């Protein structure tokens, strides 16, 4: 019986799938990116650490159900990969469908390799230091 290939062959594929799911407001695609274990953590801008798969699912369900159309332009800051761990630091430049641009977010995405491929185990985003935060931010992911 042939083995099913991993969903994401590298951390970059998983990261691109994360942002595509975010832009499409697609919860199933979003959760396919996340590791299926309970040691995952997500910190949305100005929010607390959400530990465990159910807390992460619940937070993304709420965010993605809002239907806000966004487009991300990503600026890589630094990437570190060794063995089964890949850490990506980047700036998220976000355009909202209303024509507004959200203040850039600094994000750290951490991916882990398992027999099922690369999956996200942590996402932490916060307003980018040194930039002015938008007064009315329609997107607090």
C-alpha positions as CSV (number, residue, x, y, z in Angstrom):
1,X,0.0,0.0,0.0
2,X,1.6,3.4,-1.0
3,X,2.2,5.9,1.7
4,X,0.4,9.2,1.5
5,X,2.9,12.0,0.8
6,X,3.1,14.7,3.5
7,X,0.8,17.6,3.1
8,X,3.6,20.2,3.3
9,X,7.0,19.1,2.1
10,X,8.7,22.1,3.7
11,X,8.0,24.9,6.2
12,X,7.7,27.5,3.4
13,X,4.8,25.5,1.8
14,X,3.0,25.4,5.2
15,X,3.5,29.1,5.7
16,X,2.1,30.0,2.3
17,X,-0.9,27.7,3.0
18,X,-1.4,29.5,6.4
19,X,-1.7,32.9,4.7
20,X,-3.8,31.6,1.8
21,X,-6.2,30.1,4.3
22,X,-6.3,33.4,6.2
23,X,-7.0,35.4,3.0
24,X,-9.8,32.9,2.0
25,X,-11.3,32.9,5.5
26,X,-11.1,29.1,5.3
27,X,-11.1,27.4,8.7
28,X,-10.5,23.9,7.4
29,X,-7.5,25.0,5.3
30,X,-6.2,27.0,8.3
31,X,-6.4,24.0,10.7
32,X,-4.8,21.7,8.1
33,X,-1.7,23.9,8.5
34,X,-1.6,23.6,12.3
35,X,0.0,20.6,13.9
36,X,-2.6,18.1,15.2
37,X,-1.1,17.9,18.7
38,X,-2.1,19.7,21.8
39,X,1.1,21.5,22.4
40,X,0.4,24.3,19.9
41,X,0.1,28.0,20.8
42,X,-1.2,31.1,19.1
43,X,-0.9,34.7,20.2
44,X,-3.1,37.1,18.2
45,X,-2.1,40.9,18.3
46,X,-2.7,42.3,21.8
47,X,-4.2,38.9,23.0
48,X,-3.3,36.2,25.4
49,X,-1.5,33.0,24.6
50,X,-4.0,30.4,23.4
51,X,-2.6,27.0,24.3
52,X,-3.9,23.7,22.8
53,X,-5.6,22.7,19.6
54,X,-9.2,23.5,20.7
55,X,-8.3,27.1,21.9
56,X,-6.5,27.7,18.6
57,X,-9.4,26.3,16.5
58,X,-11.9,28.4,18.5
59,X,-9.9,31.6,18.0
60,X,-9.5,31.1,14.2
61,X,-13.2,30.1,13.9
62,X,-14.1,33.5,15.4
63,X,-11.6,35.5,13.3
64,X,-12.3,33.8,10.0
65,X,-16.1,33.9,10.4
66,X,-15.9,37.7,10.3
67,X,-15.5,37.6,6.6
68,X,-13.0,40.4,6.4
69,X,-11.3,40.2,3.0
70,X,-7.5,40.8,3.4
71,X,-4.4,40.4,1.3
72,X,-1.0,39.8,2.9
73,X,2.3,41.0,1.6
74,X,5.1,39.2,3.6
75,X,8.5,40.6,4.3
76,X,10.9,38.0,5.6
77,X,13.2,39.2,8.4
78,X,15.0,36.0,9.3
79,X,14.5,32.2,9.0
80,X,16.2,29.5,11.1
81,X,15.8,25.9,10.2
82,X,17.5,22.9,11.9
83,X,16.4,19.2,11.8
84,X,12.7,19.2,12.6
85,X,12.1,22.9,13.5
86,X,11.8,26.0,11.4
87,X,11.4,29.5,12.8
88,X,10.3,32.4,10.6
89,X,10.3,36.0,11.6
90,X,8.5,38.3,9.2
91,X,6.5,41.5,8.8
92,X,3.0,41.1,7.6
93,X,1.8,44.0,5.5
94,X,-2.0,43.7,5.4
95,X,-4.5,45.3,3.0
96,X,-8.1,45.2,3.9
97,X,-10.9,45.1,1.3
98,X,-12.2,48.5,2.4
99,X,-9.0,49.9,1.0
100,X,-7.4,50.5,4.3
101,X,-3.9,49.2,5.2
102,X,-3.5,47.8,8.7
103,X,-0.3,48.8,10.5
104,X,2.4,46.2,9.8
105,X,2.5,43.3,12.2
106,X,5.6,41.5,13.4
107,X,5.1,37.8,13.3
108,X,6.9,34.7,14.3
109,X,5.8,31.4,12.8
110,X,7.2,28.2,14.1
111,X,6.9,24.9,12.2
112,X,7.7,21.3,13.2
113,X,8.4,18.4,11.0
114,X,6.6,15.1,11.7
115,X,6.0,12.0,9.6
116,X,3.0,13.9,8.2
117,X,5.1,16.8,7.0
118,X,5.7,20.3,8.2
119,X,3.0,21.9,10.4
120,X,2.7,25.1,12.4
121,X,3.1,24.8,16.1
122,X,3.2,28.5,17.0
123,X,2.1,31.8,15.5
124,X,2.6,35.1,17.4
125,X,1.7,38.4,15.8
126,X,1.9,41.9,17.3
127,X,2.0,45.5,16.1
128,X,5.4,46.1,14.6
129,X,7.6,48.1,17.0
130,X,8.6,51.4,15.5
131,X,5.4,51.7,13.4
132,X,2.3,53.6,14.3
133,X,-0.7,51.3,15.1
134,X,-3.8,52.1,13.1
135,X,-6.4,53.8,15.3
136,X,-9.2,51.6,14.0
137,X,-7.8,48.1,13.2
138,X,-10.5,45.9,11.6
139,X,-8.1,43.0,11.9
140,X,-6.8,41.7,15.2
141,X,-5.7,38.2,14.2
